[in-house]
Amino acid sequence: MSFEERRELPIWRSMMFVPVNVAKYVEKAHMRGADAVVLDLEDSIAPDDKEAARRLVETAAPICAQGGADILVRINRPIELAVRDIETVVSPIVKGLKLPKIESASHIRLLAELVETVERRRGMSVGHTMFLPAIETAQAFFRAEEIAAAHPRNVSLTLGAEDFTASIGAAPDPDVMAYPKQHALIAARAAGLRAFGVIGSAANFRDQDAFREMIRKSRRFGFQGSTCIHPAIVPLLNEGFSPRAEEIAYAERVVRSYHEAVAEKRGSFSIDGKMIDIPIVHRAEELLAIARRFAAHAQA
């Protein structure tokens, strides 16, 4: 079964984690400007509070969605908890599930089977619930390609810096994370998915200048958005992962010049002394498509 034709991939620049059991954070989440709010049932919830936390999603989701953000839920990794989370939180208002510590393609397919059962039971459109799997162990790292391509519900693939570096005995520094993050990015793009993340760790949110530079570097690598754990980072992500006005203007020149070249039966052309060919045109078209979707969302 394929859901690819019915759904565009999301273009979330910022996905803000909110502990679902902290009322003051839930109540203010819709004011932060994030493209998506991730109600967290995993790392920010104490083990003894898991059962109570998952029951809070039903009331927290519409509160966090008031500002137009899409609602995601990060479920737990132990399969016993994951099953309970899915049976409780899958609903029309929850657009997707962040899946931590995914180990294999079969792991994804197992969760997809359960989600489909819940969607059918609740009269939902099968395929409504998107998957955002995360690789967080050394063992899963070399299965990135198969995990990314495991199921049509997948819309992205990320690599969790803190857990991954703990699994290999390293520090989550940008130079350490450059190769692992880029590997996940390439696996995601090869499967036709979004590439979310930053080169480094999103845990260090206090140095905003350093975080801003990390976003710039991450976008150069090809990343298209990221999660964050603090609302102060949301505007940095929204700004850093949005096409800038000069980028849009240049992309428009590229596409316009390309059509003029095609009309003259030329396969390549130059702009400002730089040779432009098909890959550059495709990149310009993708940027313009994303810019149009941002503009349409802003007007909605």
N, C-alpha and C positions, 0 to 999 in steps of 0.2 A: 504493500500500500504506500502510495506517495502523496505527500501533502505539498510538494514543492510548487505546484502550479497555482495553488490557491492562496499562497502567502508570500509577501515580500519579506526579505530578511530585515530585522529591526536595525535601526541606526542610532542606538543609544550611545550618546557620548559619555554620560555619567550615570552610574548605577550605584545608588547610595544604600549601604547596609543600615538597617534599623533593627535593633533587638526588639522583637515583637512584644516582649513582656515589660518594656519600660514605657509607661504611658506618656510621659512628657516628650519623649522622642517621637513616638507614634503620632501624637497630636500635632506636632510641628513639621512633620516630614513633608507634607504637601506644600509648605512654604519655601522649601529649599531650592527649588528649580531643577531638581534632578529629572532626567529623562525617564528613569526607572527607579523604583524603590524596592529594595530587596529585604523583605521581612525575614529575619534570620532565626532559624530554629537550631543552628549548629553551634559554632564556636562561642557565641555570646550568651548562650543559655547553659546554666549549670545542669549537670546530669539529673538531679532530682526535680528540676523544673520543666523537663522536656514535655511531659504529658500535658501539663497546664498550658504551656506556651503554644503548642500546636492548636489548641482550642481557641486561642486568641486571634488567629489569623482571620477568621470569619468577620469579626468586628473591626480589626485593624485595617484590613485591605481597603474598604470603602473610604475610611478616613484618610489614608495615605494617597488615595487616587483622586482626591478632590481637586488638586491642581493640574490634573491631566497626565500625571506620571503613570507609566505602565507598572503593574504590580508583579513582582517575582517573589518566589519563596526559596530560600536555601534550606534544603532538607538535610537530614542526618545521614551519615555513612553506614553505620551498622545496619545490615539489611532489616533486622527486626524493627529498628526505629524508622528506617526509610519507608517501610510498608505502612506503618501507622501514620506517618506524616502524609504520605500520598493519599491514603484513604480519607484523611481529614481535610486537607487543604485544596485538593484539585477542585476548581470551580470556575464558572465563567469569568469572574473578575481577576483570577490569577492567570496571567499571560504565560508564565513559564516557571520552570523549576531549575535552580542552580544545583547541580549534582556534584558534591564534593568527593574527592578521593576515588574517582573512577579508575578501575583497574584494567578493563578490557571491553571489547565490543559486546561480548555476551552479557556483561554487567548492564550496559545501556539497554540492550534488547529485553532483558528481564524487567527492568523498571518500566520500559515502554509498554510491555504487555499489561502490567498492573495499571498504569495510567489509562490505557484504553478501556479496561474493564470499568474503572471508576467513571470515565467520561460517559460511557454507554449507560451505566446505572443512573447517572444524573441527567440524562437526556441532552448531553452536550454534543457538539460537533466533534467527531473523532479527529484527532490531530490538533485540536485547539491549543493544547498545552505544549509549549516549546521546551526544549532541553538546552541547558548551558552547562555541559560537562567540564569538570576541572581535573587536570592531571596534577597529582601532588606527591607522587612517589617515584623513586628511581625505577621500580619495576614497570610502572605504567608508561614511563617516558618513551620507551622504545616501541610502544604500541600506539603512539599518538595518531598515526595515519589511520589505523583501523578503528580507533575510537571515534575520530572525527567523522568517518564515513559510515558509522554503525547503524544510523537510523535517520529517516527523514525528519524526525522531530528536532534533531540537532540544528541549532542556528549559530553556534559559536564553539570554540574550544579555547580554554585558557589554561595557564600553568600557575598554580598557587605557589608564590615565592617562599613563604615562610615554611610551609610543610615540606615542600620539595627540597629546599636547602637543608632542612633538618634531616631529611632522609639520606642525604649524601654527605653530611657532616661539613657543610659549607655555610658561609654567611650570605644573607640575601642582598649583597651589594650589587650595584649596576654592572660592574665588569664581570662578576660571577654569573649574573643572570642573563647576560646578553645572548649567549648561545642557546641555553634552554628555552628562553622566551621566543627567540627567533625560530627555533625548531617547531614549537607549538603553533606559531603564527603561520609558518609555511604549510604545516599539516592542515590547519583550518582552511587556508585559502585553496589548497589543493582539493579539498572536499567541497568547495563552494560556500564556505561559511564565513561569518564575520570573525575578525581577529581582534579580541579585546584584551587589554592589559597594558602595563607599563614596564619599561626596562628597569627593573629594580623591584622594590617592595612598596606597596601602597600603605604600609603601616606607619611610615614616618610622615606625618601630616603637618608637623609644627613648622618646618622650614619651607615656607611657601615658595620662596624664590627657587630653592633646589627642586621642589616638586614641579614648578612650572617648567624648569629646564628639562626635567625628566619626561614631562609630557611632550615637549618639542622633539626630544630625541626619539621617543617612542613613536610619534607620528611619522618621523622620517623612516623608521624601520617598517612602517606599514600598519601599525595598530590604529584602530578606528574608534576606540572608547575604552573606558576602564571603570572598575568598581572603586569605591572609596568608603572609608569608615568615619569620615568627619564632614559635616556640611560645609566647612570652610573650603574644602577642595572642590566642591561641585562647580562653582563658577570657573575655576581654573580648567577643569575638564571640559566644560561646555565651550569655553573660549578656545582652548588648545586643540580640540578635535573638530571644530567648526571650520569649514572652508572660509578663508579670508577673502575680502573683497578683491584684492589684487590677484588672488589665485583664480577666482571665478572669472574675472575679466580676461586673464590669460587663457584659461580653458575655453572661453567663448571664442577667442581669436583662433585658437588651434582648430576647433571644430569648424568654424566658419571657413578658415583657409583650406581645411581638408576638403570640404564640399566643393570649393572653387577648384581645387586641384583635380578632384575626381571628374568634374565637368570638363576639364581640359585634358583628361586621360593621363594624369600624372599620379604616380604612386607615392611620391614624397615631395616635400617642399620645405622652405626655411622660414623661420620667424626670428628677427633680430640676430641674424647670422648663425642660428642654430638649426641643424637639420631635424625635421620632424617626420616621423614615420608612424606606422599603424599602432605600435604599442603605446606611444605617447598620446595618440588620438584616443585610444581606449581609456587611458588613465584620465584624460580630460573629460570624456563622456561620463565616466563613473563619478567624478567630482561634481559635475553639473547635476547629475541625477540626485545625488545626496543633497546638494544645495537646494534643489527644487522641493525635496521632501521636507527639509527643515523649514523652508518658507511656507509650505502648505500647512505644516503643523502649527507654525506661529500664528497663522491667520485663522485657524480653527477655533 
